[in-house]
């Protein structure tokens, strides 16, 4: 499901064990995965590539993925990110 960058970064700050929220993110997008009750179980934040040489205007980079350990949440997020980016 779509998620604002602000809410996704707040989730990363609360859940991720060693990474901080993404700075700025250069016009990216965020997605969330939720359970049947509607509770967010993980987020993915996508933006422009960090490496300048890869920033060709067509390339997207997954900057953060954070989940609460829900089985298959990461796979669901990476699959959804790939579909949205294409």
N, C-alpha and C positions, 0 to 999 in steps of 0.2 A: 504494500500500500504506500502511497506517497507520504512523505514526511518533510517537514520544514527543516532547513539546515540548523536552525536554532534548537529545535527539539532533539534532533539527532545528536548534536554536539553535547547537549545536556545529558543525554543517555550515555554517551561515551564517557563523559566526566564521572558519571555515577557508577558505571559498570566495568569499564576497561581497566585491566590490572596494571598497565604500564604506559599507555599512550595518553596524551592529553587531547582535547578537542582540536579539530583542524583550524588553522588560522585562515581567515578570509575565504579561501577555497576557490577563488577565481570563477564564480558563476556556475558552480556545480549543482548537483541535485542530491537528494537523499531518499532512501527507501527504508521502510520498516517491515518487519514480519511480525504478525500477531497470531495469538492462539484463538481457539473457538470462542472464547469469552471476550475477545477484543483487546486483551492485554498485550502490550508490545513485548516481544521476546528478543528482538535484536534490530540493529540498524546497520546500514551501509551508507557511506558518504563517498560520492564520486565528484571529481573535479578535474581541472587541467593537470597534465603531468608535472611532476616536481622538476624533472630534468628539462632544462630549456631546449635542448636539441630535439626532444620528443614532442614539444609543444607545437604541433603543425596545424592546429585548428580542427583536426579530425580525431585526434586521439583523446580518449578519456582514461582516467586512472582511478582505481579504487583506493582512496586515501585512508579509510578506516572501515573496519567491520568489528562490531561488538555485539555479543549475545550473552544471555544469562546462562548458557549451557544447554539450552533446549536442543534436543536431537534434530539434526538436519536443518537448523535455522541458517547456518552459514551457507550451505548449499543452495537453499531457497533464495537467499539474498544475492549470491553470486549469479545464479541463473536469471533472476529478475533484472539485475543490473545489466547483464549482457543483452537481454532482450530490449530494455529501454535504450541502451546506448546505440544499438544497431538502428 
